[in-house]
Amino acid sequence: MLDHCSISHKGGIVLWSRSFTPDAAHLASSSSSPVNSLIREALIEGRTAEEKYEKDGYAVKWTFVNDLELIFVVAYQRILQLTYVDDLLAAMKRLFIQYFEPFVAAFVASLHSINNVKAAAVQGSTWDFAKTFERWDVIFDKLLKGLEEKAAQDRKSRLRTTVRPPIETCSPPSDEHDTAPTINPDTPQDEQQIARNVQALKSRLRGRGGRRGGRGGRADLSGGRESPADSDSDTQPKRKVKAKTGRKWGDEAPTESDMASLDFSVDKEASGVDVGSHDLQSLVDQSSWDWDFSRDRGVDDADDAIANALRPLDAKAAGSEGSLGKFSSLFSRLTGSKVLTEADLKPVLDAMKQHLMKKNVAMEIADKVCESVGESLVGKKVGGFQTINNAVRVALSTSLTRILTPKTSTDLLLSIRTKLSAPLASNQQRMPYSITFVGVNGVGKSTNLSKVCFWLIQNGFRVLIAACDTFRSGAVEQLRVHVRNLSMLGVNGAGDSKGQVELFERGYGKDAAGIAREAINFARDNDFDVVLIDTAGRMQDNEPLMRALAKLVSVNNPDKIIFVGEALVGNEAVDQLTKFDRALRKGRGIDGMLVTKWDTVDDKVGAALSMTYVTGQPIIFVGCGQTYTDLRQLRVANVVQAILKD
């Protein structure tokens, strides 16, 4: 059973919706509904290549009508295996366009008018969606009922056993085994064979009765042989073969009767029933008289429309091109009204996928991005001077910009100042802002942590570095060297930065979660503003170390969790981000990313796209050198330009 179904414009205007339960109706009106989550986390971020979206026990599927800018959405309980949802979406799309395309086209045109603000204000009250889509409720009910009944029949047919039970033939015992008819139930038999079997069975029964009667007296000699039947039902009537009447051919001259019998040029009057005559009234449907063919199509033909909408797509595609197919295609190219199809886009999207992979985008992400771009272009018309390649390039640029654009604030300074300036109760002590750096081995966590520390010192914060990498030899000493160097650097006219940065360490072999907790308490008691927690590098497949990292996060609950990854990662980015985010997702996920070695990849910056697509979180910083000042913020326009560069 469905929970919610809706048809809306891409701009956010809901044209029609229905909730099937009171709980679903209440949830649909809230901001945490599965449909709103789909829009925020999938459609806006360009993740439309996924098969379905799952949120809070709900599964959501959708489809687009790009030329009318419509979105069809169906939500249902994830535990329910509804097999007809895809067919329902496809049929809804066809039927809705079939019935309401002029109305929706006029509505979309009004939204794109020159004075869109004034037009929307004036025409907002004239678009009566409830009245316009009254008959859509009836059509939708018929469509949904038919699909649910078909799904129920399919379930029954799957559950029904296909093995037939053996047919037991109970026959009386007989000594004459050779006279018993052998009947195979799987072999088809004609009427004569059945009659012979019945006659043989009767003969056997009479023979048994004669032998049993012979024990006490005289035997019935006629009981053992086949005797004529006692009734008409026992006799099998013989078929009379109608002889073919031959024509006379010879040397003698034909008579008048022969000539009349050979004359087939006129109808002959025969006595009795006139077989050749027809009742003309029976050939005409009386209900068709006075039929007005000019009247509008109503809900009465909904059954035929639903049946046509449920036909396979291949059947319609096969018959769509008639004798004028080639000419109309040529005409559309000349007039600039070319409608993009999947066949037109496939070679261009394949080439674009190879281009993205050359730019260091993970193969899985490149495939999904191209599929999403294709879905956004199917059904759209290209201009007279616009080629398919240009249309795909523009759509890809829009999609990449949408994916890379941060959905949350990346202003780390604002977040720190907001927490430090928040009002507190008199009995509470202010907690420092904590940031945890996680990632695999060798990507540069400690080095880029020191760059972030220098950036925070420049902005006037006191920073405490917690050495929670108690596994790698030399990790604590590396941080000690960074702290010494940062303390000697003068910031804002000062000769040095002593007192602005310190190191908190407890040696090796200790519990990292406990050290982080002690460091946060130490920073609270000594008026430090920010705590930077350095963790040990670990591979994403190392379950014990991943559980230890999840424990550190759950115990200390840092304000930011930053994943540090390198720009050279390639396809491994998907696996790393997915497993790190999954390990931390029990409590919370990754809040942002820092991409290192950005200066070594030239224009092959696809790792940024892969990381952002997997997590949905922004890239806060990129490391582009080996000094403390080589830290930059990501500019989306530059990344998109580098990816699209030939």
C-alpha positions as CSV (number, residue, x, y, z in Angstrom):
1,M,0.0,0.0,0.0
2,L,1.2,3.4,-0.9
3,D,1.7,6.2,1.6
4,H,2.0,9.3,-0.5
5,C,1.9,10.3,-4.1
6,S,2.4,13.8,-5.6
7,I,2.9,15.7,-8.8
8,S,4.8,19.0,-8.5
9,H,6.7,21.5,-10.5
10,K,10.5,21.7,-10.2
11,G,10.1,25.2,-8.8
12,G,8.3,23.7,-5.7
13,I,4.7,24.2,-6.6
14,V,2.6,21.1,-5.8
15,L,0.0,20.5,-8.5
16,W,-1.6,17.4,-7.0
17,S,-1.0,15.2,-4.1
18,R,-2.6,12.4,-2.1
19,S,-1.8,10.7,1.2
20,F,-3.3,7.3,1.9
21,T,-3.1,7.2,5.7
22,P,-3.6,9.9,8.4
23,D,0.0,9.5,9.6
24,A,1.2,9.9,6.0
25,A,-0.9,13.1,5.6
26,H,0.5,14.5,8.8
27,L,4.1,13.6,7.8
28,A,3.7,15.0,4.3
29,S,2.9,18.4,5.7
30,S,6.0,18.5,7.9
31,S,9.5,19.5,6.8
32,S,10.9,16.1,7.7
33,S,8.7,14.2,5.2
34,P,10.4,11.8,2.9
35,V,9.5,13.9,-0.2
36,N,11.0,17.0,1.3
37,S,14.1,15.0,2.2
38,L,14.3,13.7,-1.3
39,I,14.2,17.3,-2.7
40,R,16.9,18.5,-0.3
41,E,19.3,15.6,-0.4
42,A,18.8,14.1,-3.8
43,L,17.2,16.4,-6.4
44,I,18.8,19.7,-5.4
45,E,22.2,18.0,-5.1
46,G,21.8,16.3,-8.4
47,R,21.7,12.7,-7.1
48,T,18.9,11.7,-9.5
49,A,20.7,8.7,-10.9
50,E,19.9,6.6,-7.8
51,E,17.2,3.9,-8.3
52,K,15.3,5.0,-5.2
53,Y,15.8,7.2,-2.1
54,E,15.3,5.8,1.4
55,K,14.7,7.8,4.5
56,D,13.3,6.9,8.0
57,G,11.8,3.6,6.9
58,Y,10.3,5.0,3.7
59,A,11.3,4.3,0.1
60,V,10.7,7.1,-2.5
61,K,10.8,6.7,-6.2
62,W,10.4,9.5,-8.8
63,T,10.4,10.4,-12.5
64,F,10.7,13.6,-14.5
65,V,8.9,15.3,-17.4
66,N,11.6,17.7,-18.4
67,D,9.8,19.7,-21.1
68,L,7.0,20.5,-18.6
69,E,9.4,20.6,-15.6
70,L,7.3,18.1,-13.6
71,I,8.3,15.7,-10.9
72,F,6.2,12.6,-10.1
73,V,6.9,11.1,-6.7
74,V,5.6,8.0,-4.9
75,A,6.5,7.1,-1.3
76,Y,5.8,3.9,0.5
77,Q,7.0,1.8,3.4
78,R,10.4,0.4,2.7
79,I,9.5,-3.0,4.2
80,L,6.8,-3.5,1.6
81,Q,8.1,-5.0,-1.7
82,L,5.7,-3.1,-4.1
83,T,6.5,-4.3,-7.6
84,Y,4.2,-2.1,-9.4
85,V,5.6,1.3,-8.4
86,D,7.7,1.7,-11.5
87,D,4.8,0.9,-13.7
88,L,2.6,3.3,-11.7
89,L,5.0,6.2,-12.2
90,A,5.4,5.5,-16.0
91,A,1.6,5.2,-16.4
92,M,1.0,8.3,-14.3
93,K,3.4,10.3,-16.4
94,R,1.8,9.3,-19.7
95,L,-1.8,9.8,-18.6
96,F,-1.2,13.1,-16.9
97,I,0.5,14.5,-20.0
98,Q,-2.2,13.1,-22.2
99,Y,-5.0,14.8,-20.3
100,F,-3.4,18.0,-18.9
101,E,-0.5,18.9,-21.1
102,P,-2.1,22.2,-22.5
103,F,-2.9,23.4,-19.0
104,V,0.5,22.6,-17.5
105,A,2.3,24.1,-20.6
106,A,0.4,27.3,-20.1
107,F,1.2,27.3,-16.4
108,V,4.9,26.8,-17.0
109,A,4.9,29.5,-19.7
110,S,3.4,31.9,-17.2
111,L,6.2,31.1,-14.7
112,H,8.8,31.9,-17.3
113,S,7.2,35.1,-18.5
114,I,9.2,38.3,-18.6
115,N,7.5,39.9,-15.7
116,N,7.5,36.7,-13.7
117,V,7.0,38.3,-10.3
118,K,4.0,40.4,-11.4
119,A,2.6,37.5,-13.5
120,A,2.8,35.1,-10.6
121,A,1.1,37.6,-8.3
122,V,-1.7,38.3,-10.8
123,Q,-2.2,34.8,-12.1
124,G,-1.6,33.0,-8.8
125,S,-5.3,33.1,-8.0
126,T,-6.5,32.1,-11.5
127,W,-4.8,28.7,-11.5
128,D,-7.4,26.5,-9.8
129,F,-5.5,23.1,-9.5
130,A,-8.2,21.4,-7.5
131,K,-10.9,22.1,-10.1
132,T,-8.7,21.3,-13.0
133,F,-7.5,17.9,-11.7
134,E,-10.9,16.7,-10.5
135,R,-11.1,13.9,-13.0
136,W,-7.5,13.0,-12.4
137,D,-8.6,11.5,-9.0
138,V,-10.9,9.1,-10.8
139,I,-8.3,8.2,-13.4
140,F,-5.6,7.7,-10.7
141,D,-8.0,5.5,-8.6
142,K,-8.7,3.2,-11.6
143,L,-5.0,3.0,-12.5
144,L,-3.9,2.2,-8.9
145,K,-6.7,-0.4,-8.5
146,G,-5.8,-2.2,-11.7
147,L,-2.1,-2.3,-10.8
148,E,-2.8,-3.5,-7.3
149,E,-5.1,-6.3,-8.6
150,K,-2.5,-7.4,-11.1
151,A,0.2,-7.5,-8.4
152,A,-2.1,-9.6,-6.2
153,Q,-2.8,-12.0,-9.0
154,D,1.0,-12.3,-9.7
155,R,1.6,-13.1,-6.0
156,K,-1.1,-15.8,-6.1
157,S,0.3,-17.3,-9.2
158,R,3.8,-17.5,-7.7
159,L,2.5,-19.1,-4.5
160,R,0.3,-21.6,-6.4
161,T,2.1,-25.0,-6.8
162,T,2.8,-26.0,-10.3
163,V,3.0,-29.8,-9.5
164,R,-0.3,-31.5,-10.2
165,P,-1.3,-34.3,-7.8
166,P,-1.2,-37.8,-9.3
167,I,-4.5,-39.1,-10.7
168,E,-5.6,-42.3,-9.0
169,T,-7.6,-44.6,-11.2
170,C,-9.6,-47.0,-9.1
171,S,-10.5,-50.1,-11.2
172,P,-12.1,-53.3,-9.9
173,P,-9.9,-56.3,-9.8
174,S,-10.0,-58.6,-12.8
175,D,-8.3,-61.7,-13.9
176,E,-8.3,-60.7,-17.5
177,H,-5.4,-58.2,-17.4
178,D,-5.2,-58.2,-21.2
179,T,-8.7,-56.7,-21.5
180,A,-8.0,-53.8,-19.2
181,P,-7.8,-50.5,-21.1
182,T,-4.6,-48.6,-20.6
183,I,-5.4,-44.9,-20.2
184,N,-2.8,-42.3,-19.9
185,P,-4.3,-39.1,-18.4
186,D,-1.8,-36.9,-20.1
187,T,-2.6,-38.1,-23.6
188,P,-5.5,-36.5,-25.4
189,Q,-8.2,-38.9,-26.6
190,D,-11.0,-38.6,-29.1
191,E,-14.6,-39.6,-28.6
192,Q,-14.3,-42.9,-30.3
193,Q,-11.4,-44.0,-28.1
194,I,-13.3,-43.0,-25.0
195,A,-16.4,-44.9,-26.1
196,R,-14.3,-48.1,-26.8
197,N,-12.8,-47.8,-23.3
198,V,-16.2,-47.4,-21.7
199,Q,-17.5,-50.4,-23.6
200,A,-14.5,-52.6,-22.6
201,L,-15.0,-51.6,-19.0
202,K,-18.7,-52.6,-19.1
203,S,-17.8,-55.9,-20.7
204,R,-15.3,-56.6,-17.9
205,L,-17.9,-55.8,-15.2
206,R,-20.5,-58.2,-16.8
207,G,-17.8,-60.9,-17.1
208,R,-17.1,-60.6,-13.3
209,G,-20.8,-60.9,-12.5
210,G,-21.2,-64.0,-14.6
211,R,-18.2,-65.8,-13.0
212,R,-19.4,-64.9,-9.5
213,G,-22.9,-66.1,-10.3
214,G,-21.5,-69.4,-11.6
215,R,-20.4,-70.5,-8.2
216,G,-23.9,-71.4,-7.1
217,G,-25.4,-72.6,-10.3
218,R,-25.3,-72.3,-14.0
219,A,-22.8,-69.9,-15.5
220,D,-23.9,-67.2,-17.8
221,L,-22.2,-68.1,-21.0
222,S,-22.9,-64.9,-22.7
223,G,-21.4,-62.8,-19.9
224,G,-17.8,-63.3,-21.0
225,R,-18.2,-62.2,-24.5
226,E,-19.1,-58.9,-26.0
227,S,-22.8,-58.6,-26.4
228,P,-24.8,-55.9,-28.1
229,A,-25.7,-52.9,-25.9
230,D,-28.9,-53.0,-23.9
231,S,-29.8,-49.3,-24.5
232,D,-29.3,-46.6,-27.0
233,S,-26.7,-44.9,-24.7
234,D,-24.4,-47.9,-25.1
235,T,-24.3,-47.7,-28.9
236,Q,-22.0,-45.4,-30.6
237,P,-23.7,-43.7,-33.6
238,K,-21.9,-43.9,-36.8
239,R,-20.9,-40.8,-38.6
240,K,-22.6,-40.2,-41.9
241,V,-20.2,-39.0,-44.5
242,K,-21.9,-36.6,-46.9
243,A,-21.0,-37.6,-50.4
244,K,-19.8,-34.9,-52.7
245,T,-22.2,-34.2,-55.5
246,G,-20.3,-34.4,-58.7
247,R,-21.0,-32.4,-61.8
248,K,-21.7,-33.9,-65.1
249,W,-19.0,-33.6,-67.7
250,G,-19.4,-35.3,-71.0
251,D,-19.8,-35.1,-74.7
252,E,-23.6,-34.7,-74.6
253,A,-25.2,-31.3,-74.7
254,P,-26.2,-29.9,-71.3
255,T,-29.9,-29.7,-70.5
256,E,-31.8,-26.6,-69.2
257,S,-31.7,-28.0,-65.7
258,D,-27.9,-28.5,-65.9
259,M,-27.5,-25.0,-67.1
260,A,-29.6,-23.6,-64.3
261,S,-27.6,-25.6,-61.7
262,L,-24.3,-24.2,-63.2
263,D,-25.5,-20.6,-63.1
264,F,-24.0,-18.8,-60.1
265,S,-24.3,-15.3,-61.4
266,V,-27.6,-14.5,-59.6
267,D,-29.0,-15.3,-56.1
268,K,-31.4,-18.1,-56.2
269,E,-34.7,-18.2,-54.3
270,A,-34.7,-21.1,-51.9
271,S,-37.6,-22.5,-50.0
272,G,-37.4,-22.3,-46.2
273,V,-34.8,-20.1,-44.5
274,D,-32.9,-17.6,-46.6
275,V,-29.3,-18.2,-45.5
276,G,-27.9,-15.4,-47.6
277,S,-30.1,-12.7,-46.1
278,H,-28.8,-10.6,-43.3
279,D,-30.5,-8.6,-40.5
280,L,-29.1,-5.2,-41.2
281,Q,-30.4,-3.8,-37.9
282,S,-28.3,-6.3,-35.9
283,L,-25.2,-5.0,-37.6
284,V,-25.7,-1.5,-36.2
285,D,-25.3,-0.5,-32.6
286,Q,-28.4,1.5,-31.7
287,S,-26.5,3.3,-29.0
288,S,-24.2,4.8,-31.6
289,W,-27.0,6.9,-33.1
290,D,-26.8,10.6,-32.4
291,W,-23.2,10.2,-31.1
292,D,-21.4,13.6,-30.9
293,F,-17.8,13.0,-32.0
294,S,-16.8,16.6,-31.4
295,R,-17.4,16.5,-27.6
296,D,-14.4,16.6,-25.3
297,R,-12.9,13.4,-24.0
298,G,-14.0,12.7,-20.5
299,V,-13.4,10.2,-17.8
300,D,-15.5,7.6,-19.7
301,D,-12.6,6.7,-21.8
302,A,-10.2,6.4,-18.9
303,D,-10.1,2.6,-19.1
304,D,-8.8,2.8,-22.7
305,A,-6.3,5.5,-21.8
306,I,-5.1,3.5,-18.8
307,A,-4.7,0.4,-21.0
308,N,-2.7,2.4,-23.6
309,A,-0.6,3.9,-20.8
310,L,0.3,0.5,-19.5
311,R,1.6,-0.7,-22.8
312,P,5.3,-1.4,-23.0
313,L,7.4,1.5,-24.1
314,D,8.9,-0.5,-27.0
315,A,5.5,-1.0,-28.6
316,K,5.0,2.8,-28.8
317,A,8.5,3.5,-29.9
318,A,8.2,0.9,-32.7
319,G,5.1,2.5,-34.1
320,S,6.0,6.1,-33.5
321,E,7.9,6.6,-36.8
322,G,5.8,6.3,-39.9
323,S,6.3,6.9,-43.5
324,L,7.2,10.6,-42.8
325,G,9.7,9.7,-40.0
326,K,12.8,10.6,-41.9
327,F,11.3,13.7,-43.4
328,S,10.0,15.0,-40.1
329,S,13.4,14.3,-38.5
330,L,15.1,16.4,-41.2
331,F,12.5,19.1,-40.8
332,S,13.0,19.2,-37.1
333,R,16.7,19.7,-37.6
334,L,16.1,22.6,-40.0
335,T,13.5,24.3,-37.8
336,G,15.4,23.8,-34.5
337,S,12.7,21.8,-32.8
338,K,14.8,18.7,-32.2
339,V,13.6,16.8,-29.2
340,L,16.3,14.9,-27.4
341,T,15.9,11.2,-27.0
342,E,18.0,8.6,-25.2
343,A,19.4,7.4,-28.5
344,D,20.6,10.9,-29.3
345,L,22.2,11.4,-25.9
346,K,23.8,7.9,-25.5
347,P,27.0,8.5,-27.6
348,V,27.6,12.0,-26.1
349,L,27.1,10.8,-22.6
350,D,29.4,7.9,-23.1
351,A,32.1,10.2,-24.3
352,M,31.4,12.6,-21.4
353,K,31.8,9.7,-19.0
354,Q,35.2,8.8,-20.4
355,H,36.1,12.5,-20.1
356,L,35.1,12.6,-16.4
357,M,37.1,9.5,-15.6
358,K,40.2,11.1,-17.3
359,K,39.7,14.0,-14.9
360,N,40.1,11.5,-11.9
361,V,36.4,11.2,-11.2
362,A,35.5,7.8,-9.8
363,M,33.9,5.5,-12.4
364,E,30.8,4.9,-10.3
365,I,30.3,8.6,-9.7
366,A,30.9,9.5,-13.4
367,D,28.3,6.9,-14.4
368,K,25.7,8.4,-12.0
369,V,26.5,12.0,-13.0
370,C,26.0,11.2,-16.7
371,E,22.9,9.3,-16.0
372,S,21.5,12.2,-14.1
373,V,22.4,14.6,-16.9
374,G,20.7,12.3,-19.4
375,E,17.5,12.2,-17.3
376,S,17.4,16.0,-17.2
377,L,17.7,16.3,-21.0
378,V,15.4,13.6,-22.3
379,G,12.4,15.2,-23.9
380,K,13.8,18.7,-24.1
381,K,14.1,20.7,-27.3
382,V,17.4,22.1,-28.5
383,G,17.6,25.4,-30.3
384,G,18.4,25.7,-34.0
385,F,22.0,26.7,-33.4
386,Q,22.6,24.4,-30.5
387,T,24.1,21.0,-30.9
388,I,23.6,18.0,-28.7
389,N,27.2,18.2,-27.4
390,N,26.6,21.8,-26.3
391,A,23.3,20.9,-24.6
392,V,25.0,18.1,-22.7
393,R,28.0,20.3,-21.8
394,V,25.7,23.0,-20.4
395,A,23.6,20.5,-18.5
396,L,26.8,18.9,-17.1
397,S,28.2,22.2,-16.0
398,T,24.9,23.0,-14.2
399,S,24.9,19.5,-12.5
400,L,28.5,19.8,-11.4
401,T,27.9,23.2,-9.9
402,R,24.8,22.0,-8.1
403,I,26.8,19.0,-6.6
404,L,29.8,21.0,-5.5
405,T,27.9,24.0,-4.1
406,P,27.9,23.7,-0.3
407,K,24.4,23.1,1.2
408,T,25.6,24.2,4.7
409,S,27.8,27.0,5.8
410,T,31.6,26.5,5.4
411,D,32.4,29.6,7.5
412,L,34.4,27.9,10.2
413,L,35.2,31.1,12.0
414,L,31.5,32.0,12.2
415,S,30.7,28.6,13.8
416,I,33.5,29.0,16.4
417,R,32.6,32.6,17.3
418,T,28.9,31.6,17.6
419,K,29.6,28.9,20.1
420,L,32.1,31.0,22.1
421,S,29.7,33.9,22.3
422,A,26.5,31.8,23.1
423,P,25.0,32.7,26.5
424,L,25.5,30.2,29.4
425,A,24.0,29.6,32.7
426,S,25.9,30.9,35.8
427,N,26.8,27.3,36.9
428,Q,28.1,26.2,33.5
429,Q,31.6,26.5,32.1
430,R,32.2,27.3,28.5
431,M,33.4,24.4,26.4
432,P,36.0,24.9,23.6
433,Y,35.2,24.3,20.0
434,S,36.6,20.9,19.0
435,I,37.6,19.6,15.5
436,T,38.5,16.0,14.8
437,F,40.7,15.1,11.8
438,V,40.2,11.6,10.4
439,G,41.5,9.8,7.3
440,V,43.6,7.0,5.9
441,N,47.4,6.6,6.3
442,G,49.7,9.1,4.6
443,V,47.3,11.7,3.3
444,G,48.7,14.5,5.5
445,K,46.5,14.9,8.5
446,S,49.1,16.2,10.9
447,T,50.6,18.6,8.4
448,N,47.3,20.1,7.3
449,L,46.1,20.2,11.0
450,S,49.1,22.5,11.6
451,K,48.0,24.7,8.6
452,V,44.5,25.0,10.1
453,C,46.1,25.8,13.5
454,F,48.1,28.7,12.0
455,W,45.0,30.0,10.2
456,L,43.1,30.0,13.6
457,I,46.0,31.7,15.3
458,Q,46.0,34.4,12.7
459,N,42.3,35.0,13.5
460,G,43.0,35.5,17.2
461,F,42.1,32.1,18.7
462,R,44.0,30.1,21.3
463,V,44.5,26.5,20.0
464,L,45.3,23.3,21.8
465,I,46.5,20.3,19.7
466,A,45.6,16.9,21.1
467,A,48.0,14.1,20.1
468,C,45.6,11.2,19.9
469,D,47.7,9.2,17.4
470,T,49.1,6.8,19.9
471,F,49.9,4.1,17.3
472,R,52.3,5.5,14.7
473,S,55.9,6.0,15.8
474,G,57.0,9.6,15.7
475,A,53.4,11.0,15.6
476,V,53.7,12.9,18.9
477,E,57.2,14.2,18.0
478,Q,55.9,15.5,14.6
479,L,53.2,17.5,16.4
480,R,55.7,18.8,18.9
481,V,57.9,20.2,16.1
482,H,54.8,21.9,14.5
483,V,53.8,23.4,17.8
484,R,57.4,24.7,18.3
485,N,57.5,26.2,14.8
486,L,54.0,27.8,15.2
487,S,55.0,29.3,18.6
488,M,58.0,31.0,17.0
489,L,56.0,32.6,14.2
490,G,54.9,36.2,14.8
491,V,51.2,37.0,14.1
492,N,49.6,40.4,13.9
493,G,52.8,42.3,14.7
494,A,53.8,40.1,17.6
495,G,57.3,38.7,17.8
496,D,56.1,35.2,18.5
497,S,52.9,33.2,19.2
498,K,53.8,31.7,22.6
499,G,50.8,31.0,24.6
500,Q,48.6,30.9,21.5
501,V,49.2,27.2,20.8
502,E,50.1,24.2,23.0
503,L,50.4,20.5,22.7
504,F,48.5,18.0,24.8
505,E,49.9,14.5,24.7
506,R,50.0,11.3,26.9
507,G,52.6,9.3,24.9
508,Y,51.9,6.1,23.0
509,G,49.7,3.0,23.6
510,K,47.0,4.9,25.4
511,D,43.2,5.1,24.7
512,A,42.7,7.8,22.1
513,A,39.1,8.6,23.2
514,G,40.4,9.1,26.8
515,I,43.2,11.4,25.7
516,A,40.7,13.5,23.7
517,R,38.4,13.8,26.6
518,E,41.3,15.0,28.9
519,A,42.4,17.5,26.2
520,I,38.9,19.0,26.0
521,N,38.7,19.3,29.8
522,F,42.2,20.8,29.9
523,A,41.3,23.4,27.2
524,R,38.1,24.3,29.1
525,D,40.0,24.9,32.4
526,N,42.8,26.9,30.7
527,D,40.7,29.1,28.4
528,F,41.6,27.6,25.1
529,D,39.2,28.5,22.3
530,V,39.7,25.6,19.9
531,V,40.9,22.0,20.3
532,L,42.3,20.2,17.2
533,I,42.3,16.4,17.7
534,D,44.7,14.5,15.6
535,T,43.9,10.8,15.1
536,A,45.8,7.8,13.8
537,G,45.6,7.0,10.1
538,R,43.7,3.8,9.4
539,M,42.5,1.9,6.3
540,Q,38.8,1.9,5.8
541,D,38.7,-2.0,6.0
542,N,40.3,-2.2,9.4
543,E,37.3,-2.9,11.6
544,P,39.0,-2.7,15.0
545,L,40.5,0.7,14.3
546,M,37.2,2.0,12.7
547,R,35.4,0.9,15.9
548,A,38.0,2.8,18.0
549,L,37.4,5.9,15.8
550,A,33.7,5.6,16.3
551,K,34.2,5.4,20.0
552,L,36.4,8.5,20.1
553,V,33.6,10.5,18.2
554,S,30.7,9.1,20.3
555,V,32.6,9.8,23.7
556,N,33.7,13.3,22.9
557,N,31.1,14.5,20.4
558,P,33.3,17.0,18.5
559,D,31.8,20.1,16.9
560,K,33.3,19.2,13.5
561,I,34.5,16.0,11.9
562,I,36.8,16.7,9.0
563,F,37.8,13.9,6.6
564,V,41.3,14.4,5.1
565,G,41.8,12.9,1.7
566,E,44.2,13.4,-1.1
567,A,43.4,14.7,-4.6
568,L,45.2,11.7,-6.2
569,V,42.8,9.2,-4.7
570,G,40.7,8.4,-7.8
571,N,38.3,5.5,-7.5
572,E,39.3,4.7,-4.0
573,A,37.6,7.9,-2.8
574,V,34.1,6.2,-3.0
575,D,35.2,3.3,-0.8
576,Q,37.0,5.4,1.7
577,L,34.3,8.0,2.2
578,T,31.5,5.4,2.2
579,K,33.1,3.3,4.9
580,F,34.3,6.2,7.1
581,D,30.9,7.8,6.9
582,R,29.2,4.5,7.7
583,A,31.4,3.9,10.7
584,L,30.6,7.3,12.1
585,R,27.0,7.4,11.0
586,K,25.9,5.5,14.1
587,G,26.2,8.7,16.1
588,R,26.9,11.2,13.3
589,G,28.6,11.5,10.0
590,I,31.4,13.5,8.4
591,D,30.8,17.2,8.5
592,G,33.3,18.4,5.9
593,M,36.4,17.5,3.9
594,L,40.0,18.8,3.5
595,V,41.6,17.8,0.2
596,T,45.4,17.6,0.3
597,K,48.0,17.7,-2.5
598,W,45.8,19.8,-4.6
599,D,48.8,21.4,-6.3
600,T,49.9,18.0,-7.8
601,V,46.9,17.2,-10.0
602,D,46.8,20.2,-12.4
603,D,43.2,20.0,-13.9
604,K,42.5,16.4,-12.8
605,V,40.4,17.6,-9.8
606,G,37.7,14.9,-10.1
607,A,38.4,13.7,-6.5
608,A,36.6,16.8,-5.2
609,L,33.5,15.8,-7.2
610,S,33.7,12.2,-6.0
611,M,34.0,13.1,-2.3
612,T,31.2,15.6,-2.4
613,Y,28.9,13.3,-4.3
614,V,29.4,10.4,-1.8
615,T,28.9,12.4,1.4
616,G,26.9,15.3,0.4
617,Q,29.1,17.5,2.6
618,P,31.3,20.4,1.4
619,I,35.0,20.7,1.0
620,I,36.1,23.3,3.6
621,F,39.8,23.6,2.7
622,V,42.3,22.4,0.0
623,G,46.0,22.0,0.8
624,C,48.1,23.4,-2.0
625,G,51.7,23.4,-0.7
626,Q,54.1,22.5,2.1
627,T,54.1,25.8,4.1
628,Y,51.7,26.8,6.8
629,T,50.1,29.4,4.6
630,D,49.3,26.9,1.8
631,L,45.7,26.5,2.7
632,R,42.8,27.7,0.4
633,Q,39.1,27.5,0.3
634,L,37.5,25.7,-2.6
635,R,36.1,27.7,-5.5
636,V,33.3,25.8,-7.2
637,A,33.6,27.7,-10.5
638,N,37.3,26.9,-10.9
639,V,36.7,23.2,-10.2
640,V,33.9,23.0,-12.8
641,Q,36.0,24.8,-15.3
642,A,38.9,22.5,-14.7
643,I,36.7,19.4,-15.1
644,L,35.1,20.6,-18.3
645,K,38.5,21.6,-19.8
646,D,39.5,19.6,-22.8
